[in-house]
Amino acid sequence: MIDSLDHEYGLSRLVRLNGEPKYRVEFKGTLLGYGGSLRGSCERIHRELVRRSAPASRIGWEPERK
């Protein structure tokens, strides 16, 4: 996957794991795991990008409930 500045940040590669097709999910060269669908693996990569892009003080932040 490529961001708006043309930098690669994620890779989803089709591989065989124990004889079954799986998607190897990587974020900036770090293995995140394996997924069963291309859509799910791309979502996982994008969620990791969003999570790491958030300011540290805002991670886990939720709006106040009334």
N, C-alpha and C positions, 0 to 999 in steps of 0.2 A: 504494500500500500504506500502511496506517495502523498505527502501533504501539499498544501497550496504553494509552497516555496520549492517544490520539486525535490524534497528530501525523502528518502525511503525511511519509513518508520516501522513497517510491519511486513511480515511475510506469512502467507498461508500456502503450504505445499502439500499436494496430494501424495500420500505414501501408503504402503501396506504395513499394517501392524497386526501381527498374529494372523496373517492371511486376509485381513479385512481392510477395506479402504478407509483411511482416516486423513484428516487434515492436520498437519504439524503447524502449530501456531507459534510464531516468534514475534517479539517486540524488540526492535533495535538489537537483534542478535541474541536475545535471551529467550529461551524456550518457556512458553507459558503453559503448554500442554497440547492435547490432541482433541480435535473436534470431529463430530460426525457429519457436519454439513459445511459447505463453503460459506453460506450466509452466517451461520453461528460463529465460525472462526473469524470472519471479518468483523463481526460485532464485538467479539472479545478483544481483538486488537484495537479497535476504535475506543472501546471503554477504557482500556489501559492508557491510551493517549490522553483521553479526557481526565482520567484520574491523576495522571502524573503532571498534567498542565495546571491543575487547580492549585491555588496558593495553599501552603501547608496549614495555615490556620483555618481554612475552610473545609478541609477534608473531614467528612463525617458530619458536616453542618446540616442542620435541618431547620426550616423556619419555625418560629414559635407558634404553637397551636393555641387557639383561643377557645 
